[in-house]
Every structure is written in C-alpha cells, then in structure tokens.
Amino acid sequence: MQGRDGASEVTNPGARGLLPDRHPTADFFVCDIFDAAPKDDLGTMEHPIFSLSTRPDRRILSYVHNGTSVEVTPSVRGRATIHDKDILIYCISQLMAAVNAGRAVSRTLQLKAHDLLVATNRDTSGDGYTRLREAFERLAGTRITTNMETGGIEATRGFGLIEAWEIVRRSRGGRMISVTVTLSEWLYRAVLAKSVLTLSRDYFRLRKPLERRVYELARKHCGRQPEWRISLATLHKKTGSTSPIRVFRAALRRMIEDDNLPDYRLTEEPGDVIRVTRLRPEVAPGSRPAVSAEALDRLRELAPGHDVHALEAEWLGFWESSGQPRLTAPDRAFLAWAEGRLQRETS
C-alpha cells in the first residue's frame, strides 16, 4: 500500500538501502560544475516546505512553530516534492561557489540540464529529462506565504520557489540541453547572506523522501555537535509528514534499522525521543587516492610559483568531504580539479 509521504516504502525490501551512484567517479572532478559542494538553505531545512508524497500532493500545508508561520499552496500539478528540491540545491551550490570565489552572481542562472542530472545523481535517460521538466513546473507553481527570516530580514510575503524557468535549447530529439532558472528573491537573499549549509553528496542517493527530510533536520540541528535529541511528536511536525504518528514511528524505526543517513545515526530512546548522533567518517587505510610525481610535475608547469603539495592537500580534503568516492583515474581527477581551481583564482 502506498503511503501519503512515502512511509509505506519501508514495507518493500527492494526499497531499502541507498540508490546506486549512477555516475561513477572517473569524471567526478573533471567538470568545474562538480567543484561546487552541495549547499542547502537554512529556511527550507528548518521548516517543512516540500511534499514527502510520491503522488501529486494538492493539499495546502499550514505550519506554525516558534513564531514562524508557513503556508504552502500547490498548483494543479501538486506541491513541489523533496526530490524536486534537488534543483534548488544545485542552484544554491553554484551560486555559493561563485560568491566564495568573488565572482558576480545573479538570481537568473543558465544551467546545462545534463550537468544538473549528473550532479544530483539522477537518471540521464529520456525519462530523466521529462521528470526534470515536471519538477521545474511544480517548483514554479508552488506558492509560499511566510514570515520566515532570510538574510536578517523578517517580512510576511508570498512567492514561488522559483520565479521563472525557460528551456533555452533543445537537441534534435527534443531533449532539453540548457535551461535558465530565476530564483525567488527570498531564496536568493538567503544565498547572499550565506544562510546555507553543506550537505553530504550521498544525500542524493537517499531513496525515501522521509530519509532526505530527516537528514536535513539532522544536518541543521545536530550539525557538528556530538548529538541532538528531539521528541517524536516534534520531529513528526517538522518533517511535514501527513502519516499518522504510529505510521511515522514505524517508518523511523525502519530508518534506524537501515542506517542509511550519511554522517548521522538515529536511535530511539524511552519517552518517544529520537537521538541523532554525528558520525566521524574516517579514511579507510589505503583508500586515499595517490597523485603521481608526473601529475605534480605537470601541475608545476601549469601553475608556476604555486605550492603543488598544498594544492594536493586541498584536493584530498575536498575528496574526503565529498564522501571519499572511488577514483579510477586520480591523476586526471586531480589535474582537472586543480585547473578549475586556478581558473577561479584568475577570473
């Protein structure tokens, strides 16, 4: 039986575990686009904006918590889903990378559809592009009225998650190649104020909507603390789940059993309390990618005067923060990353 917010997926053994890494890491660092660590805005991490349903959700959501009110009104296509949010995370990530590099940014971004799909671990078949278009439509159609603060400003206003989108170019087969997206002023202000947090890249491998939402809350509230506790009732409210509390409890227990959340572990404590514990990922012995002397010599030619060993250490830190992906061509990955890094220095 299909649950209203995906909770029933826990009864399907085939739905357990993480999604496969659809785009293995031979090309992980090759494109500059992947140098942008996934970023999420604090406002939508804190409060339930996105639907957890796997079916079109046309209900109006009304939420009030600690003085913050949120009303989310869907379009006829349904409320934007937690998986649709991948597009916003991608846009925020690109903007933050540009802001941190001192480059000019704008509310309107031009994106390569294929890059977006790959960076968010989505299918790049024809169906993947169709689902991407449907996600744009739900994001543009979902309207929010809230007094939620962004960038130090609190004002009650209404807006869409994205203001506009347009397919700029199609292939001969009709598949979108590039698209422009204009973010809402509310979300753009959050980026400029750096009201964002870095996510694990494995976030995009979480199958279940509820897993993604609980990870967001763990990242926001536990962060880098050793642990964080929350009552089951409050967690139920903050996820935006529409399942009865007993179904929600069962879904959480299955999440605890599956233990899929990157960086965090859930445990159930007496009194209907959920404890979130931060894990400390360690580099497995022998798994750190090795950069050859030839690659370092090549980098010296590309970047005379730079400390190539410092760049190597910076890249290894990026590799670790990206989930320690397996690399089939470490030299190529390192040099591609370094070239992008040097280009941003001079741009």
PyMOL commands that set and color helices and strands:
alter all, ss='L'
color gray80, all
select helices_A, chain A and resi 7-11+13-15+25-27+32-35+42-46+85-100+113-119+126-141+185-192+201-205+209-222+232-239+245-258+293-302+308-321+330-346
alter helices_A, ss='H'
color red, helices_A
select strands_A, chain A and resi 39-41+61-65+68-73+108-112+143-146+157-160+162-170+176-183+196-198+227-231+264-269+273-278
alter strands_A, ss='S'
color yellow, strands_A
deselect
rebuild
show_as cartoon
